[in-house]
Amino acid sequence: MTRPTTAERRKRARLRLPQVVRVRPSDAHGLNFDEILPTLNTTRDSVYFASKNSSYVKDMRVFITFPYSDSPGSLNRESLGKVVRIDDLGQGRRGIAIEILMPLYVGGKETVR
């Protein structure tokens, strides 16, 4: 039995190599959490990970650091992201898809080459 062919909607291919991501809400007056999790799959402009945190809602804005490392001297670049999909993965886990909207630059100008 073959699967029906459908048009691929993704703009970029998914990388299924787990990488670490840090996610926290961008609203200072709302929820307060800070998660560091491995991804299930990624592209250059989106990440998908599993979380037991029930605070995520569709269209929620978050600060996302991808890839994230806590090693001394790491250059972690934070970006603004938006939750675009939430899947029920069972056993209290939810699949969270975040679109990376734009990088955040704090404290100076970025050099343009």
C-alpha positions in Angstrom: 0.0 0.0 0.0 1.4 3.4 -1.0 0.9 6.7 0.6 -0.9 9.4 -1.4 1.6 12.1 -2.6 1.0 15.5 -1.2 2.8 18.8 -1.9 5.6 19.5 0.7 4.7 22.7 2.5 7.9 23.2 4.4 10.4 25.7 2.9 13.4 23.9 4.3 14.4 20.3 5.0 14.2 19.2 8.7 17.4 18.3 10.6 16.6 15.5 13.1 19.9 15.9 15.0 19.1 16.9 18.6 20.4 20.3 19.5 19.9 22.2 22.8 17.5 25.2 22.8 16.6 27.7 25.5 13.1 29.1 25.6 11.5 31.8 27.8 8.4 34.0 27.4 8.9 37.5 26.0 6.1 39.0 28.1 7.6 40.3 31.3 4.2 40.6 33.1 2.9 37.2 32.2 4.2 33.7 32.7 7.7 33.2 34.1 9.6 30.1 32.9 13.0 29.3 31.5 13.4 25.9 29.7 16.5 24.3 28.3 15.5 21.3 26.1 16.8 19.1 23.3 15.1 19.6 19.9 13.3 16.9 18.0 14.0 18.6 14.7 15.1 21.9 13.4 15.5 24.1 10.4 17.3 27.4 10.0 14.1 29.4 10.9 12.2 27.0 13.2 12.5 24.5 16.0 10.4 21.6 17.3 10.8 20.2 20.8 8.8 18.3 23.5 7.9 19.9 26.8 5.8 19.1 29.8 5.2 22.8 30.4 1.5 23.6 29.8 2.1 27.4 29.6 2.7 27.4 25.8 -0.2 28.7 23.7 -0.5 29.3 20.0 0.8 32.7 18.8 2.7 33.2 22.1 5.9 35.2 21.6 9.1 33.8 23.2 12.8 34.5 23.4 14.6 31.6 21.9 18.4 30.9 22.0 19.3 28.3 19.3 21.6 26.6 19.5 22.2 27.1 23.2 25.3 26.2 25.2 26.2 26.9 28.9 30.0 26.4 28.3 32.2 29.3 29.3 32.8 31.7 26.4 29.8 30.5 24.4 28.3 32.9 21.9 24.5 32.4 22.4 22.4 34.5 20.1 18.9 35.2 21.3 16.0 35.6 18.8 12.3 36.5 18.9 10.0 33.5 18.1 6.4 32.6 17.9 4.6 29.4 18.8 3.0 28.2 15.6 1.8 24.7 16.6 1.2 22.6 19.7 0.9 18.8 19.4 -0.2 16.3 22.1 2.5 13.7 22.3 0.9 11.7 25.2 2.0 11.2 28.8 1.8 14.9 29.5 4.2 15.9 26.8 3.5 18.4 24.1 5.3 19.1 20.9 6.0 22.8 20.5 6.8 24.3 17.1 8.4 27.7 17.2 9.0 29.9 14.2 12.1 32.1 14.6 11.1 35.6 13.6 14.2 37.7 14.0 17.5 37.9 15.9 17.8 40.3 18.9 20.8 42.6 19.1 21.4 44.2 22.5 24.0 46.8 23.3 25.4 47.8 20.0 25.3 47.7 16.2 25.8 44.6 14.2 28.6 44.9 11.7 27.3 44.7 8.1 29.7 43.2 5.5 
